[in-house]
Amino acid sequence: MAHNGGSNNEAITIAALASTIWRNYQRYGNSALHEDKLKSAMIQSREANLIVRNLSTALLCICAKHEVPLGMLKHKANTIAEFLEEPLNLILKT
């Protein structure tokens, strides 16, 4: 896990929240929604906006202040994912 800004405890809490939501979707949402591949999830709260995106066999999570538009976060996540997809596939699938 890598993070920029905020405390390490805050980053760990956000990562745990994001991975729990993702795992629960995979466990329960697939059958309920008849969808087999979730590509991203956007979470909006009073204090922060969060986007979680599937990236190879890992998750990319970007968190920003609530003033940052979700569309901008999604664009940043997609750009980062495009850049990292191939190198991560080499590392994570071996």
C-alpha positions as a Markdown table, in Angstrom:
| # | Residue | x | y | z |
|---|---|---|---|---|
| 1 | Met | 0.0 | 0.0 | 0.0 |
| 2 | Ala | 1.3 | 3.4 | -0.9 |
| 3 | His | -0.3 | 6.7 | 0.1 |
| 4 | Asn | 0.4 | 10.4 | -0.2 |
| 5 | Gly | -0.8 | 12.9 | 2.4 |
| 6 | Gly | -2.8 | 12.2 | 5.6 |
| 7 | Ser | -1.7 | 9.9 | 8.3 |
| 8 | Asn | -0.8 | 6.2 | 7.9 |
| 9 | Asn | -3.7 | 5.2 | 10.1 |
| 10 | Glu | -6.1 | 7.2 | 7.9 |
| 11 | Ala | -4.7 | 5.5 | 4.8 |
| 12 | Ile | -5.1 | 2.1 | 6.4 |
| 13 | Thr | -8.7 | 2.8 | 7.4 |
| 14 | Ile | -9.6 | 4.0 | 3.9 |
| 15 | Ala | -7.9 | 1.0 | 2.3 |
| 16 | Ala | -9.8 | -1.3 | 4.6 |
| 17 | Leu | -13.1 | 0.3 | 3.8 |
| 18 | Ala | -12.5 | 0.2 | 0.1 |
| 19 | Ser | -11.4 | -3.4 | 0.1 |
| 20 | Thr | -14.3 | -4.5 | 2.3 |
| 21 | Ile | -16.8 | -2.8 | 0.0 |
| 22 | Trp | -15.2 | -4.4 | -3.1 |
| 23 | Arg | -15.0 | -7.8 | -1.5 |
| 24 | Asn | -18.7 | -7.7 | -0.4 |
| 25 | Tyr | -19.7 | -6.7 | -3.9 |
| 26 | Gln | -17.8 | -9.7 | -5.3 |
| 27 | Arg | -19.4 | -11.9 | -2.7 |
| 28 | Tyr | -23.0 | -10.7 | -2.8 |
| 29 | Gly | -23.4 | -8.1 | -5.6 |
| 30 | Asn | -22.5 | -10.4 | -8.5 |
| 31 | Ser | -25.4 | -12.7 | -7.9 |
| 32 | Ala | -27.9 | -10.0 | -7.0 |
| 33 | Leu | -27.1 | -7.7 | -10.0 |
| 34 | His | -26.2 | -10.4 | -12.4 |
| 35 | Glu | -22.9 | -8.6 | -13.2 |
| 36 | Asp | -19.7 | -10.5 | -13.3 |
| 37 | Lys | -17.2 | -7.7 | -13.5 |
| 38 | Leu | -17.2 | -4.5 | -11.4 |
| 39 | Lys | -14.7 | -2.1 | -12.9 |
| 40 | Ser | -14.9 | 0.8 | -10.4 |
| 41 | Ala | -16.9 | 2.1 | -7.4 |
| 42 | Met | -17.4 | 5.7 | -6.4 |
| 43 | Ile | -18.1 | 6.6 | -2.8 |
| 44 | Gln | -19.1 | 10.1 | -1.7 |
| 45 | Ser | -19.3 | 11.3 | 1.8 |
| 46 | Arg | -19.5 | 14.6 | 3.6 |
| 47 | Glu | -15.7 | 14.7 | 4.1 |
| 48 | Ala | -14.2 | 12.9 | 1.1 |
| 49 | Asn | -14.8 | 11.4 | -2.3 |
| 50 | Leu | -13.3 | 8.0 | -3.1 |
| 51 | Ile | -12.9 | 5.9 | -6.2 |
| 52 | Val | -11.9 | 2.2 | -6.1 |
| 53 | Arg | -10.9 | 0.6 | -9.3 |
| 54 | Asn | -9.8 | -2.9 | -10.3 |
| 55 | Leu | -6.2 | -3.0 | -11.4 |
| 56 | Ser | -4.9 | -6.4 | -12.5 |
| 57 | Thr | -5.3 | -8.5 | -9.3 |
| 58 | Ala | -5.0 | -5.4 | -7.0 |
| 59 | Leu | -7.2 | -2.4 | -6.2 |
| 60 | Leu | -6.4 | 1.2 | -6.9 |
| 61 | Cys | -8.0 | 3.5 | -4.4 |
| 62 | Ile | -8.0 | 7.3 | -4.8 |
| 63 | Cys | -9.3 | 9.5 | -2.0 |
| 64 | Ala | -9.7 | 13.3 | -2.2 |
| 65 | Lys | -11.5 | 16.1 | -0.3 |
| 66 | His | -15.3 | 16.2 | -1.1 |
| 67 | Glu | -14.7 | 19.3 | -3.2 |
| 68 | Val | -12.9 | 17.3 | -5.9 |
| 69 | Pro | -15.5 | 16.1 | -8.4 |
| 70 | Leu | -16.0 | 12.3 | -8.7 |
| 71 | Gly | -15.6 | 12.6 | -12.5 |
| 72 | Met | -12.1 | 14.0 | -12.1 |
| 73 | Leu | -11.2 | 11.2 | -9.6 |
| 74 | Lys | -12.5 | 8.6 | -12.1 |
| 75 | His | -10.4 | 10.1 | -14.9 |
| 76 | Lys | -7.3 | 10.1 | -12.7 |
| 77 | Ala | -7.9 | 6.5 | -11.7 |
| 78 | Asn | -8.4 | 5.4 | -15.3 |
| 79 | Thr | -5.2 | 7.2 | -16.4 |
| 80 | Ile | -3.2 | 5.7 | -13.6 |
| 81 | Ala | -4.6 | 2.2 | -14.2 |
| 82 | Glu | -3.7 | 2.4 | -17.9 |
| 83 | Phe | -0.2 | 3.4 | -17.0 |
| 84 | Leu | 0.2 | 0.6 | -14.4 |
| 85 | Glu | -1.8 | -2.3 | -15.9 |
| 86 | Glu | 1.0 | -3.9 | -17.9 |
| 87 | Pro | 3.8 | -3.6 | -15.3 |
| 88 | Leu | 1.5 | -4.9 | -12.6 |
| 89 | Asn | 0.4 | -7.8 | -14.7 |
| 90 | Leu | 4.1 | -8.8 | -15.0 |
| 91 | Ile | 4.7 | -8.6 | -11.3 |
| 92 | Leu | 1.4 | -9.8 | -9.8 |
| 93 | Lys | 0.6 | -12.8 | -12.1 |
| 94 | Thr | 4.0 | -14.5 | -11.7 |
